[in-house]
Amino acid sequence: MKRILDCRASDFLTFNRSDLIRSIRKAEGRTVLAEVIPTVQPLYPEVTNAELARAFGADMILLNMLDVFHPYIKGLESHALFGNVPGETMSDNPIMELKRLVGLPIGVNLEPVDFSEKSEDMYDVKQGRLATREAFARASELGIDFICLTGNPNTGVTNEAIEQAIINARQEFAGVIIAGKMHQAGVGRVLDQEAYVRFAEAGADIILIPAPGTVPGVRENEFYEVTREIQALDKLVLAAIGTSQEGSDEATIRDIALSSKRGGTDIFHIGDAGLSGIATPENIQALSIAIRGRRHTYIRMAASVNR
């Protein structure tokens, strides 16, 4: 994916919403989005999981389980070079330091929990991970480039709550909005064409749907039809591997990737449950090679963030 950067006076990277969307379109189905958990011990303590994902071919980084009111990224402690922003420290805003290191768009999951659907067996979600107006505003302050309105397993996220969250987010957040469910998340249907149309009309830029073969019953032909309908609304489609298959074998990843590409997706997501808060790195690489070949993958892996 072509990098489109806009350097602010603080010398930190930001990614303009329209430019980022345009860049993904121009990539023609060759964009890899890797999800990582920044709050757990990284796979290797010398680097963050985001840096590792980038090194194996990721174009975009999605942070899961991050509390936007108390952001913390394990693995950054020895790398912080703050001082360009008066009064700011790594504990105030580790996002900017991470962006300096990886040179990629950084996003965060925020969860539109439907509290009317909550039950005793569902997990509680911290305030800083909920899809609220305050969280959207804080994400903007942190320099987050995109937000993903979705649900972790068993959190009580519904499509109705996602739709309302999109409306609120569009008023508070200037970046890219991704919305959808990659698995049930405790409540309701996963693949819901009517909901996707509502998400698009509410202001989402990218609609997230489960990749073929990741959720029972999601087949390639159905994925293709849903994708065509979403793209007819001038929105992008993200095919998600969010069912722990990110920790499966490389052949499975390649099969899902090629099925998603035949289905017409714009972005390929790979989840965080392969190892310690990250997909198996070889699977990120296998996904990248499957959809765009070794040439593009190796260049992505080798290129300095200063290029």
Salt bridges, closest charged atoms under 4 A:
ASP19 OD1 - ARG22 NH1 2.53
GLU28 OE1 - ARG30 NH2 3.95
GLU35 OE1 - HIS269 NE2 2.63
ASP59 OD2 - ARG292 NH1 2.58
ASP59 OD1 - ARG300 NE 3.03
GLU97 OE2 - ARG100 NH2 2.90
GLU111 OE2 - ARG129 NH2 2.64
GLU141 OE1 - ARG138 NH1 3.14
ASP145 OD2 - LYS99 NZ 3.20
GLU163 OE1 - ARG198 NE 2.83
GLU172 OE2 - ARG133 NH1 3.45
ASP192 OD2 - ARG189 NH2 3.15
ASP205 OD1 - ARG17 NH2 2.59
ASP205 OD2 - ARG170 NH2 2.88
GLU220 OE2 - ARG262 NE 3.13
ASP234 OD1 - ARG25 NH2 3.22
GLU250 OE1 - ARG254 NH1 3.79
